[in-house]
Amino acid sequence: MRNNIILSVLFCVLITFSTVSFAQEGGVPCLQVRNLLVTEIEEGAEVEQAASEVSQTVLDEGMFFDPAGLSYLSENQTAYQSLVELLNDNATGFELAIAGFTALPEQAAQVVTIAILMFPEDANEIYNIALQMQVISEEDALLAVINAGVDPSTLTATAAGAAGNTFSPLGVGTGAAGAGGGDTTISAN
């Protein structure tokens, strides 16, 4: 009888740990990285030191990101570490992107890519805030999204976020059916 109780308790513990482990594997990378960061900080590390240790651990152990994402993070490790540090105060991709653009104004493309890698479900919001804040061109923002592994056709630019079409459609010009500007038809002269 006692052996059955011990086996039952052991079985319950194993099920609990396997469920927790499975839930962690399928989670969003940012939440997992943020949990590691918060744990380091709670253990007494300064935010900058904790961000350095966590970002290096994630890269060394190949945690939470696919191989392409890990490769990008390794190539842009300084920006990645800075964004990990910002995770302490910013809990969404939108917030992280805004904080990243402020902290790293010269690295807007890296901020977009890394923020999307960390918060893939917020890709559209991150893309739009980059356009709205005008920290990056629309073309560079699209390249950053592609670097993060997101299909750009899934994005929708908001009216305030759209950078505008830089190409004039045919027919726009002087005399083009009252559209103003020059007519684009070739003269017979």
Backbone as ProteinMPNN parsed JSONL, in Angstrom:
{"seq_chain_A": "MRNNIILSVLFCVLITFSTVSFAQEGGVPCLQVRNLLVTEIEEGAEVEQAASEVSQTVLDEGMFFDPAGLSYLSENQTAYQSLVELLNDNATGFELAIAGFTALPEQAAQVVTIAILMFPEDANEIYNIALQMQVISEEDALLAVINAGVDPSTLTATAAGAAGNTFSPLGVGTGAAGAGGGDTTISAN", "coords_chain_A": {"N_chain_A": [[0.825, -1.184, 0.0], [1.887, 1.228, 0.858], [3.895, 1.546, -1.038], [2.372, 1.958, -3.326], [1.246, 4.467, -2.834], [3.54, 6.072, -2.752], [4.458, 5.705, -5.374], [2.296, 6.838, -6.724], [2.428, 9.515, -5.887], [4.947, 10.182, -6.909], [4.449, 9.826, -9.638], [2.537, 11.858, -10.06], [4.118, 14.122, -9.55], [5.988, 13.922, -11.624], [4.306, 14.272, -13.852], [3.459, 16.883, -13.396], [5.912, 18.328, -13.614], [6.598, 17.723, -16.259], [4.507, 18.958, -17.623], [4.929, 21.656, -16.955], [7.441, 22.013, -18.095], [6.828, 21.562, -20.81], [5.094, 23.7, -21.277], [6.858, 25.835, -20.984], [8.59, 25.448, -23.138], [6.981, 26.0, -25.369], [6.464, 28.659, -25.171], [6.499, 32.297, -25.561], [9.424, 33.846, -26.765], [10.308, 36.284, -25.517], [9.094, 36.327, -22.98], [10.275, 34.184, -21.721], [12.979, 34.927, -21.752], [12.775, 37.27, -20.286], [11.913, 36.228, -17.811], [14.257, 34.879, -17.008], [15.94, 37.111, -16.754], [14.658, 38.6, -14.706], [14.885, 36.774, -12.613], [17.678, 36.73, -12.245], [18.049, 39.383, -11.405], [16.524, 39.409, -9.069], [18.117, 37.778, -7.572], [20.099, 39.453, -6.878], [21.751, 40.659, -8.792], [22.845, 43.479, -10.718], [20.9, 45.323, -13.122], [22.139, 45.736, -15.652], [24.309, 43.912, -15.55], [22.886, 41.524, -15.19], [21.449, 41.452, -17.61], [23.536, 41.141, -19.407], [24.565, 38.621, -18.65], [22.279, 36.976, -19.019], [21.653, 37.346, -21.764], [23.975, 36.315, -22.92], [23.904, 33.663, -21.979], [21.558, 32.703, -23.219], [22.355, 32.795, -25.908], [24.664, 31.131, -25.87], [23.609, 28.662, -25.079], [21.688, 28.213, -26.959], [18.952, 28.875, -26.615], [15.374, 29.275, -26.714], [15.049, 30.638, -29.242], [14.827, 30.195, -32.832], [17.336, 28.708, -35.048], [18.059, 30.64, -37.06], [17.222, 33.034, -35.884], [18.829, 33.03, -33.559], [21.31, 33.272, -34.775], [21.124, 35.842, -35.911], [20.859, 37.361, -33.56], [23.334, 36.833, -32.375], [25.046, 38.063, -34.198], [24.342, 40.68, -33.782], [24.88, 41.325, -31.115], [25.381, 43.356, -29.174], [23.254, 45.201, -29.446], [21.172, 43.404, -28.95], [21.705, 42.667, -26.263], [21.267, 45.146, -25.052], [18.521, 45.459, -25.499], [17.551, 43.294, -24.053], [18.153, 44.185, -21.516], [16.342, 46.299, -21.402], [13.997, 44.889, -21.202], [13.383, 44.589, -18.571], [11.78, 46.718, -17.749], [9.84, 46.895, -19.7], [7.133, 45.292, -21.041], [5.849, 44.509, -23.379], [6.002, 44.016, -26.962], [5.576, 46.377, -28.364], [6.131, 48.36, -26.399], [8.82, 47.694, -25.891], [9.979, 48.2, -28.382], [9.63, 51.008, -28.648], [11.135, 51.92, -26.433], [13.588, 50.88, -27.222], [14.108, 52.296, -29.628], [14.536, 54.783, -28.544], [16.745, 54.35, -26.847], [18.636, 53.287, -28.62], [19.04, 54.962, -31.082], [20.466, 55.003, -33.49], [20.387, 52.448, -34.376], [17.979, 51.475, -35.439], [16.935, 49.566, -37.258], [17.959, 47.145, -36.274], [16.716, 47.157, -33.79], [14.011, 46.854, -34.533], [14.074, 44.286, -35.746], [15.072, 42.625, -33.628], [13.187, 43.112, -31.614], [10.929, 42.023, -32.827], [11.767, 39.367, -33.091], [11.767, 38.693, -30.417], [9.138, 39.227, -29.656], [7.144, 37.86, -31.488], [4.371, 37.829, -31.997], [3.678, 40.464, -31.945], [4.528, 41.682, -34.248], [3.311, 43.289, -36.294], [2.514, 45.591, -34.861], [5.014, 46.523, -33.967], [6.307, 47.053, -36.381], [4.598, 49.097, -37.352], [4.884, 51.109, -35.346], [7.516, 51.792, -35.696], [7.395, 52.998, -38.201], [5.604, 55.08, -37.654], [6.998, 56.609, -35.779], [8.977, 57.461, -37.369], [11.64, 56.57, -37.457], [12.92, 54.961, -39.111], [13.157, 54.023, -42.531], [10.481, 52.971, -44.726], [11.261, 50.878, -46.408], [13.576, 49.908, -45.125], [12.398, 49.106, -42.75], [10.772, 47.019, -43.647], [12.756, 45.234, -44.511], [13.924, 44.689, -42.043], [11.83, 43.357, -40.797], [11.659, 41.106, -42.42], [14.176, 40.006, -41.847], [13.61, 39.139, -39.319], [12.151, 36.95, -39.831], [9.485, 37.146, -40.556], [6.701, 37.103, -42.695], [6.305, 39.68, -44.891], [3.923, 40.243, -46.183], [1.949, 39.786, -44.421], [1.705, 41.967, -42.864], [0.067, 45.008, -41.955], [-0.033, 48.306, -42.658], [-0.792, 51.065, -40.668], [-2.811, 54.01, -41.205], [-1.572, 56.296, -40.139], [0.898, 55.246, -39.819], [1.852, 54.519, -42.283], [4.328, 55.111, -44.624], [3.975, 56.144, -47.034], [3.554, 56.073, -50.612], [6.267, 56.074, -52.706], [6.343, 56.168, -55.377], [5.026, 57.493, -58.391], [1.933, 56.922, -59.894], [1.313, 55.84, -63.279], [0.23, 58.279, -65.599], [-0.206, 60.383, -63.923], [0.302, 63.757, -63.888], [0.789, 66.861, -65.732], [-2.135, 67.695, -67.372], [-3.2, 65.153, -67.273], [-5.951, 63.883, -67.382], [-7.094, 65.783, -65.694], [-5.731, 65.463, -63.313], [-3.698, 67.058, -62.583], [-0.337, 68.288, -62.863], [2.219, 67.001, -65.133], [1.44, 65.579, -68.386], [1.851, 62.2, -69.207], [1.898, 61.029, -71.676], [3.406, 60.347, -74.821], [4.449, 62.803, -77.071], [3.293, 63.378, -80.404], [4.871, 64.925, -81.993]], "CA_chain_A": [[0.0, 0.0, 0.0], [2.766, 2.381, 0.948], [4.57, 1.663, -2.326], [1.423, 2.537, -4.284], [1.126, 5.894, -2.529], [4.793, 6.698, -3.178], [4.445, 5.716, -6.838], [1.278, 7.806, -7.152], [2.98, 10.862, -5.664], [6.027, 10.335, -7.884], [3.809, 9.974, -10.945], [1.939, 13.205, -10.095], [5.218, 15.082, -9.637], [6.524, 13.838, -12.983], [3.335, 14.891, -14.755], [3.513, 18.326, -13.155], [7.14, 18.86, -14.189], [6.56, 17.618, -17.719], [3.574, 19.979, -18.092], [5.61, 22.947, -16.827], [8.493, 22.021, -19.101], [6.189, 21.702, -22.113], [4.571, 25.063, -21.363], [7.978, 26.741, -21.173], [9.127, 25.273, -24.478], [6.11, 26.576, -26.374], [6.175, 30.048, -24.837], [7.041, 33.396, -26.335], [10.81, 34.043, -26.336], [10.513, 37.422, -24.614], [8.68, 35.978, -21.626], [11.276, 33.285, -21.171], [14.182, 35.724, -21.508], [12.447, 38.194, -19.183], [11.925, 35.437, -16.57], [15.661, 34.686, -16.629], [16.441, 38.414, -16.328], [14.073, 38.928, -13.402], [15.491, 35.859, -11.638], [19.03, 37.237, -11.965], [17.917, 40.632, -10.649], [16.056, 39.042, -7.722], [19.236, 37.153, -6.866], [21.029, 40.499, -6.471], [22.548, 41.229, -9.874], [22.407, 44.752, -11.297], [20.171, 45.08, -14.372], [23.085, 45.626, -16.765], [25.032, 42.645, -15.396], [21.92, 40.446, -15.429], [21.168, 41.427, -19.049], [24.719, 40.584, -20.059], [24.614, 37.183, -18.361], [21.133, 36.294, -19.631], [21.787, 37.337, -23.223], [25.047, 35.384, -23.272], [23.419, 32.307, -21.711], [20.609, 32.344, -24.279], [23.12, 32.535, -27.129], [25.556, 29.976, -25.675], [22.844, 27.424, -24.956], [20.726, 28.116, -28.061], [17.643, 28.811, -25.974], [14.175, 30.049, -27.01], [14.944, 31.155, -30.601], [15.236, 29.256, -33.869], [18.739, 28.94, -35.425], [18.223, 31.905, -37.792], [17.096, 34.095, -34.892], [20.038, 33.021, -32.733], [22.397, 33.795, -35.603], [20.953, 37.294, -35.986], [21.149, 37.91, -32.233], [24.784, 36.744, -32.179], [25.666, 39.088, -35.048], [23.953, 41.991, -33.243], [24.839, 41.017, -29.691], [25.322, 44.56, -28.342], [21.864, 45.684, -29.482], [20.369, 42.385, -28.279], [21.898, 42.804, -24.817], [20.595, 46.385, -24.629], [17.073, 45.22, -25.467], [17.289, 42.407, -22.912], [18.169, 45.066, -20.346], [15.095, 47.07, -21.426], [12.877, 43.999, -20.864], [13.07, 44.729, -17.162], [10.716, 47.706, -17.574], [8.928, 46.897, -20.849], [6.578, 43.941, -21.093], [5.253, 44.18, -24.681], [6.842, 44.339, -28.11], [5.35, 47.794, -28.635], [6.906, 49.11, -25.4], [10.239, 47.421, -26.089], [10.408, 48.905, -29.591], [9.726, 52.443, -28.345], [12.301, 52.091, -25.555], [14.766, 50.576, -28.033], [14.372, 53.407, -30.543], [15.067, 55.871, -27.721], [18.064, 53.967, -26.347], [19.53, 52.961, -29.735], [18.469, 55.644, -32.253], [21.243, 54.711, -34.699], [20.243, 51.027, -34.699], [16.538, 51.233, -35.526], [16.65, 48.307, -37.966], [18.234, 46.053, -35.344], [15.669, 47.191, -32.763], [12.805, 46.262, -35.123], [14.277, 42.844, -35.912], [15.202, 41.949, -32.335], [11.895, 43.202, -30.924], [10.031, 41.049, -33.457], [12.227, 38.03, -32.697], [11.367, 38.463, -29.033], [7.676, 39.323, -29.577], [6.656, 37.621, -32.854], [2.95, 38.126, -32.124], [3.538, 41.922, -32.027], [5.274, 42.148, -35.423], [2.617, 44.384, -36.976], [2.6, 46.785, -34.005], [6.402, 46.985, -33.963], [6.508, 47.633, -37.713], [3.861, 50.356, -37.436], [5.437, 52.143, -34.472], [8.758, 52.249, -36.328], [7.007, 53.932, -39.258], [4.977, 56.258, -37.046], [8.029, 57.421, -35.135], [9.862, 57.861, -38.463], [13.011, 56.262, -37.078], [13.426, 54.047, -40.129], [12.378, 54.104, -43.768], [9.58, 51.831, -44.92], [12.031, 49.787, -47.009], [14.419, 49.33, -44.074], [11.503, 48.428, -41.801], [10.389, 45.743, -44.267], [13.926, 44.348, -44.442], [14.068, 44.269, -40.641], [10.771, 42.375, -40.565], [12.072, 39.888, -43.121], [15.281, 39.447, -41.048], [13.022, 38.481, -38.145], [11.456, 35.748, -40.289], [8.059, 37.406, -40.727], [6.262, 37.354, -44.063], [5.836, 41.065, -44.915], [2.554, 40.347, -46.705], [1.024, 39.677, -43.286], [1.684, 43.251, -42.174], [-0.832, 46.052, -42.435], [0.404, 49.612, -42.16], [-1.881, 51.964, -40.305], [-2.78, 55.252, -41.977], [-0.562, 57.181, -39.564], [2.19, 54.59, -39.888], [2.291, 54.323, -43.654], [5.297, 56.118, -45.027], [3.518, 56.695, -48.313], [4.081, 55.475, -51.818], [7.252, 56.979, -53.279], [6.239, 56.092, -56.818], [3.837, 58.108, -58.96], [1.323, 56.03, -60.872], [1.269, 56.346, -64.65], [-0.886, 59.151, -65.903], [-0.192, 61.554, -63.064], [1.12, 64.807, -64.475], [0.006, 67.925, -66.337], [-3.07, 67.282, -68.407], [-3.579, 63.748, -67.156], [-7.361, 63.776, -67.01], [-7.407, 66.691, -64.605], [-5.044, 65.091, -62.084], [-2.666, 68.045, -62.298], [1.008, 67.806, -63.189], [2.456, 66.801, -66.573], [0.886, 64.416, -69.064], [2.925, 61.238, -69.453], [1.832, 60.466, -73.016], [4.458, 60.836, -75.709], [3.948, 63.712, -78.089], [3.477, 62.914, -81.791], [5.791, 65.871, -82.682]], "C_chain_A": [[0.867, 1.245, 0.0], [3.503, 2.612, -0.364], [3.652, 2.286, -3.376], [1.27, 4.044, -4.079], [2.371, 6.633, -3.008], [4.838, 6.783, -4.699], [3.427, 6.737, -7.376], [1.79, 9.236, -7.015], [4.079, 11.146, -6.688], [5.459, 10.572, -9.285], [3.198, 11.377, -11.099], [3.01, 14.279, -10.251], [5.799, 15.094, -11.053], [5.586, 14.492, -13.994], [3.378, 16.408, -14.61], [4.749, 18.929, -13.803], [7.135, 18.78, -15.71], [5.611, 18.647, -18.314], [4.22, 21.356, -18.034], [6.69, 23.059, -17.893], [7.914, 22.234, -20.493], [5.675, 23.121, -22.301], [5.697, 26.051, -21.595], [8.542, 26.636, -22.571], [8.283, 25.982, -25.521], [5.827, 28.045, -26.161], [6.818, 31.036, -25.784], [8.463, 33.666, -25.844], [10.994, 35.166, -25.32], [10.151, 37.084, -23.177], [9.713, 35.092, -20.954], [12.57, 34.036, -20.844], [13.944, 36.663, -20.326], [12.433, 37.447, -17.839], [13.353, 35.196, -16.081], [16.255, 35.993, -16.091], [15.953, 38.763, -14.927], [14.667, 38.04, -12.311], [16.888, 36.335, -11.255], [18.972, 38.49, -11.095], [17.47, 40.337, -9.22], [17.151, 38.393, -6.888], [20.329, 38.166, -6.539], [21.871, 41.116, -7.566], [21.976, 42.581, -10.308], [21.786, 44.449, -12.66], [21.129, 44.881, -15.543], [23.847, 44.307, -16.738], [24.105, 41.468, -15.702], [21.62, 40.32, -16.916], [22.328, 40.815, -19.816], [24.771, 39.064, -19.876], [23.489, 36.424, -19.062], [21.29, 36.236, -21.143], [22.87, 36.365, -23.665], [24.615, 33.93, -23.056], [22.476, 31.833, -22.815], [21.353, 32.001, -25.557], [23.975, 31.28, -26.998], [24.797, 28.659, -25.68], [21.794, 27.251, -26.049], [19.293, 28.04, -27.576], [16.623, 29.729, -26.652], [13.992, 30.516, -28.455], [15.342, 30.071, -31.603], [16.676, 29.594, -34.298], [18.967, 30.27, -36.171], [18.144, 33.087, -36.836], [18.324, 34.188, -34.004], [21.233, 33.584, -33.495], [22.322, 35.32, -35.686], [21.312, 37.941, -34.648], [22.648, 37.882, -31.944], [25.506, 37.83, -32.969], [25.405, 40.497, -34.515], [23.868, 41.925, -31.719], [24.743, 42.26, -28.805], [23.897, 45.109, -28.284], [20.945, 44.703, -28.758], [20.48, 42.511, -26.766], [21.209, 44.061, -24.293], [19.089, 46.191, -24.541], [16.69, 44.25, -24.357], [17.249, 43.238, -21.634], [16.866, 45.865, -20.253], [13.867, 46.221, -21.104], [12.473, 44.122, -19.403], [11.883, 45.666, -16.941], [9.654, 47.682, -18.661], [8.446, 45.482, -21.13], [5.917, 43.579, -22.417], [6.228, 44.553, -25.79], [6.761, 45.813, -28.47], [6.196, 48.65, -27.695], [8.408, 48.927, -25.611], [10.761, 48.164, -27.309], [10.587, 50.394, -29.317], [10.954, 52.715, -27.472], [13.593, 51.849, -26.329], [15.123, 51.693, -29.0], [14.97, 54.59, -29.791], [16.494, 55.571, -27.284], [19.087, 53.761, -27.465], [19.056, 53.631, -31.026], [19.204, 55.348, -33.559], [21.086, 53.259, -35.156], [18.77, 50.639, -34.809], [16.204, 49.911, -36.214], [16.886, 47.106, -37.051], [17.169, 45.997, -34.253], [14.403, 46.529, -33.296], [12.958, 44.747, -35.197], [14.306, 42.119, -34.573], [13.889, 41.984, -31.568], [10.912, 42.19, -31.51], [10.458, 39.621, -33.131], [11.755, 37.693, -31.286], [9.848, 38.431, -28.873], [7.075, 39.081, -30.965], [5.181, 37.953, -33.048], [2.681, 39.627, -32.246], [4.216, 42.508, -33.257], [4.611, 43.341, -36.1], [2.701, 45.682, -36.169], [4.008, 47.368, -34.011], [6.72, 47.665, -35.29], [5.837, 49.006, -37.799], [4.442, 51.449, -36.548], [6.755, 52.653, -35.036], [8.451, 53.264, -37.424], [6.419, 55.216, -38.678], [6.0, 57.182, -36.411], [9.05, 57.945, -36.142], [11.335, 57.673, -38.101], [13.705, 55.416, -38.141], [12.556, 54.2, -41.376], [11.495, 52.866, -43.898], [10.327, 50.633, -45.487], [12.906, 49.09, -45.959], [13.582, 48.58, -43.032], [11.077, 47.07, -42.354], [11.552, 44.75, -44.24], [14.14, 43.832, -43.018], [13.041, 43.196, -40.292], [11.143, 41.043, -41.207], [13.22, 39.214, -42.364], [14.767, 38.71, -39.817], [12.241, 37.224, -38.538], [9.964, 35.909, -40.475], [7.779, 37.676, -42.194], [5.692, 38.772, -44.121], [4.422, 41.228, -45.466], [1.519, 40.223, -45.592], [0.898, 40.991, -42.521], [0.649, 44.18, -42.789], [-0.387, 47.361, -41.811], [-0.821, 50.445, -41.828], [-1.737, 53.244, -41.091], [-1.698, 56.189, -41.449], [0.832, 56.575, -39.692], [2.713, 54.435, -41.288], [3.206, 55.459, -44.064], [4.897, 56.748, -46.348], [4.2, 56.013, -49.472], [5.04, 56.468, -52.453], [7.201, 56.979, -54.796], [4.953, 56.749, -57.287], [3.241, 57.154, -59.976], [1.328, 56.671, -62.25], [0.049, 57.24, -64.845], [-0.924, 60.383, -65.037], [0.769, 62.564, -63.676], [0.208, 65.849, -65.098], [-0.882, 67.36, -67.431], [-3.496, 65.836, -68.316], [-4.973, 63.657, -66.569], [-7.68, 64.598, -65.769], [-6.717, 66.369, -63.308], [-3.992, 66.11, -61.692], [-1.3, 67.466, -62.581], [1.112, 67.523, -64.676], [1.848, 65.538, -67.118], [2.026, 63.476, -69.412], [2.867, 60.62, -70.842], [2.895, 61.126, -73.904], [3.83, 61.679, -76.812], [4.212, 63.137, -79.477], [4.43, 63.823, -82.54], [7.166, 65.326, -82.793]], "O_chain_A": [[0.625, 2.192, -0.749], [3.714, 3.759, -0.759], [4.107, 3.058, -4.22], [1.176, 4.801, -5.045], [2.265, 7.705, -3.604], [5.214, 7.816, -5.253], [3.687, 7.412, -8.372], [1.609, 10.062, -7.91], [4.129, 12.232, -7.264], [5.947, 11.429, -10.021], [3.333, 12.003, -12.15], [2.827, 15.237, -11.001], [6.067, 16.159, -11.61], [6.042, 15.194, -14.897], [3.336, 17.13, -15.606], [4.644, 19.951, -14.481], [7.625, 19.692, -16.376], [5.872, 19.164, -19.4], [4.073, 22.145, -18.968], [6.829, 24.106, -18.525], [8.461, 23.011, -21.276], [5.81, 23.685, -23.387], [5.516, 27.019, -22.333], [8.939, 27.65, -23.144], [8.833, 26.522, -26.481], [5.029, 28.629, -26.893], [7.575, 30.669, -26.683], [8.696, 33.711, -24.636], [11.756, 35.017, -24.365], [10.838, 37.515, -22.251], [9.989, 35.235, -19.763], [13.18, 33.814, -19.799], [14.813, 36.826, -19.47], [12.897, 37.986, -16.834], [13.629, 35.296, -14.885], [16.982, 35.988, -15.097], [16.736, 39.171, -14.069], [14.924, 38.511, -11.203], [17.243, 36.342, -10.076], [19.756, 38.637, -10.158], [17.973, 40.939, -8.271], [17.126, 38.446, -5.658], [21.367, 37.801, -5.988], [22.648, 42.03, -7.288], [20.764, 42.793, -10.265], [22.109, 43.436, -13.281], [20.952, 43.959, -16.339], [24.014, 43.659, -17.771], [24.497, 40.527, -16.393], [21.543, 39.208, -17.438], [22.123, 40.059, -20.766], [24.995, 38.321, -20.831], [23.716, 35.357, -19.633], [21.081, 35.182, -21.744], [22.71, 35.668, -24.668], [24.932, 33.064, -23.87], [22.582, 30.701, -23.288], [21.019, 31.021, -26.224], [24.01, 30.455, -27.911], [25.275, 27.66, -26.215], [21.083, 26.246, -26.066], [18.506, 27.233, -28.07], [16.964, 30.82, -27.106], [12.857, 30.772, -28.86], [16.091, 29.15, -31.275], [17.182, 30.659, -33.947], [19.967, 30.947, -35.93], [18.915, 34.038, -36.962], [18.811, 35.283, -33.722], [22.066, 34.289, -32.924], [23.336, 36.005, -35.548], [21.998, 38.962, -34.618], [23.176, 38.81, -31.332], [26.455, 38.441, -32.478], [26.187, 41.41, -34.781], [22.909, 42.406, -31.115], [24.077, 42.213, -27.771], [23.394, 45.44, -27.21], [20.039, 45.118, -28.035], [19.471, 42.469, -26.062], [20.63, 44.043, -23.207], [18.448, 46.697, -23.619], [15.61, 44.373, -23.779], [16.401, 43.014, -20.77], [16.345, 46.083, -19.159], [12.812, 46.76, -20.772], [11.343, 43.795, -19.04], [11.07, 45.436, -16.045], [8.654, 48.39, -18.55], [9.24, 44.588, -21.421], [5.462, 42.446, -22.575], [7.168, 45.317, -25.571], [7.763, 46.425, -28.838], [6.897, 49.558, -28.141], [9.175, 49.885, -25.52], [11.867, 48.702, -27.279], [11.596, 50.977, -29.715], [11.721, 53.638, -27.745], [14.586, 52.543, -26.11], [16.3, 52.008, -29.179], [15.808, 55.315, -30.327], [17.358, 56.445, -27.343], [20.273, 54.032, -27.277], [18.702, 52.934, -31.977], [18.607, 55.438, -34.632], [21.599, 52.884, -36.21], [18.368, 49.583, -34.32], [15.284, 49.21, -35.791], [16.1, 46.158, -37.053], [16.762, 44.912, -33.838], [13.783, 45.729, -32.596], [12.074, 44.008, -34.762], [13.631, 41.103, -34.405], [13.514, 40.994, -30.939], [10.147, 41.568, -30.772], [9.61, 38.756, -32.917], [11.389, 36.554, -30.997], [9.329, 37.687, -28.041], [6.544, 40.015, -31.565], [4.776, 38.322, -34.151], [1.575, 40.026, -32.612], [4.457, 43.714, -33.307], [5.29, 44.309, -36.443], [2.934, 46.751, -36.733], [4.171, 48.587, -34.056], [7.333, 48.732, -35.315], [6.446, 49.967, -38.27], [4.489, 52.609, -36.958], [7.081, 53.829, -34.871], [9.151, 54.266, -37.567], [6.707, 56.311, -39.161], [5.878, 58.403, -36.498], [9.89, 58.778, -35.802], [12.17, 58.524, -38.408], [14.913, 55.185, -38.082], [11.36, 54.476, -41.277], [11.739, 51.845, -43.256], [10.061, 49.496, -45.097], [12.974, 47.862, -45.903], [14.005, 47.553, -42.503], [11.027, 46.084, -41.619], [11.354, 43.564, -43.977], [14.496, 42.67, -42.82], [13.347, 42.241, -39.578], [10.962, 39.982, -40.608], [13.244, 37.989, -42.246], [15.404, 37.775, -39.33], [11.729, 36.516, -37.671], [9.241, 34.915, -40.546], [8.529, 38.392, -42.856], [4.688, 39.048, -43.463], [3.788, 42.258, -45.232], [0.344, 40.523, -45.799], [0.065, 41.105, -41.621], [0.393, 44.139, -43.992], [-0.366, 47.506, -40.588], [-1.767, 50.521, -42.611], [-0.655, 53.542, -41.597], [-0.982, 56.81, -42.235], [1.83, 57.295, -39.677], [3.913, 54.236, -41.474], [2.885, 56.631, -43.868], [5.437, 57.786, -46.73], [5.285, 55.449, -49.333], [4.652, 57.607, -52.715], [7.946, 57.72, -55.437], [3.906, 56.588, -56.66], [3.957, 56.63, -60.83], [1.345, 57.895, -62.375], [-1.027, 56.97, -64.312], [-1.609, 61.348, -65.375], [1.926, 62.242, -63.946], [-1.015, 65.738, -65.006], [-0.419, 66.63, -68.308], [-4.122, 65.34, -69.253], [-5.138, 63.382, -65.38], [-8.44, 64.166, -64.902], [-7.071, 66.941, -62.277], [-3.446, 66.045, -60.59], [-1.131, 66.247, -62.539], [0.163, 67.788, -65.414], [1.744, 64.535, -66.411], [3.073, 63.929, -69.873], [3.697, 59.77, -71.167], [3.224, 62.301, -73.746], [2.815, 61.309, -77.402], [5.233, 62.486, -79.701], [4.779, 63.498, -83.675], [8.05, 65.987, -83.339]]}, "name": "protein", "num_of_chains": 1, "seq": "MRNNIILSVLFCVLITFSTVSFAQEGGVPCLQVRNLLVTEIEEGAEVEQAASEVSQTVLDEGMFFDPAGLSYLSENQTAYQSLVELLNDNATGFELAIAGFTALPEQAAQVVTIAILMFPEDANEIYNIALQMQVISEEDALLAVINAGVDPSTLTATAAGAAGNTFSPLGVGTGAAGAGGGDTTISAN"}
